[in-house]
């Protein structure tokens, strides 16, 4: 898993417009800091005073943006669904001429850390072990994600239980890959791409689609 850095506050970001008046932090700053604490320290450490101290502001500024801690936590979960669940579904819906290209679109979501935040995903899952209401949201999100991958297979000729089973194999394998924090360089990982696709689809992979995907990986400069 890639090393995380502390979130850059709006006031310290030269690309952002200067804050106006007595505003020292934004709603986005509170959310970014809370997300960082969730990932690094767990949900139990998301405390208003602790977040305020990290940003060097009074806790009273929290209430300009959120009603209470529960409101902040709900906003974090909403962001997780947009940042992770929606990304997976959108990538599965991208135009693809065959199942190889479709799966490569799916994989793009996971190799590009700006698309899918694996640290956030597993922090939410860890949180859900202690909170049944969070677990319900995670289960619902997994169902939506699997439905999206199943629809991808269905569009390329796989029917019924076959599409569903293959979608689950791909999805759970991908999550397990990150959960185990498999340590291998990108060249090694990509060397298995064609056999993986053959195993997932039961078909020989489209070499042109694989080459296009590998070219994109090379442009990203991933190690």
Buried (B, 14 or more C-beta within 10 A) or exposed (E): EEEEEEBEBBBEEEEEEEBEEEBBBBBBBBBBBBBBBBBEEEBEEBEBEBBBEBBEBEEEBBEEBBEEBEEBBBBBBEBBBEBBBBBBBEBBBBEBEBBBBBBBBBBBBBBBEEBBBBBBBBBBBBBBEEEEEBBEBBEEBBEBBBBBBBBBBBBBEBEEEBBBEBBBEBBEEBBEBBBEEEEEEBEEBBEEBBEBBEEBBEEEBBEEBBEBBBEBBEEEEBE
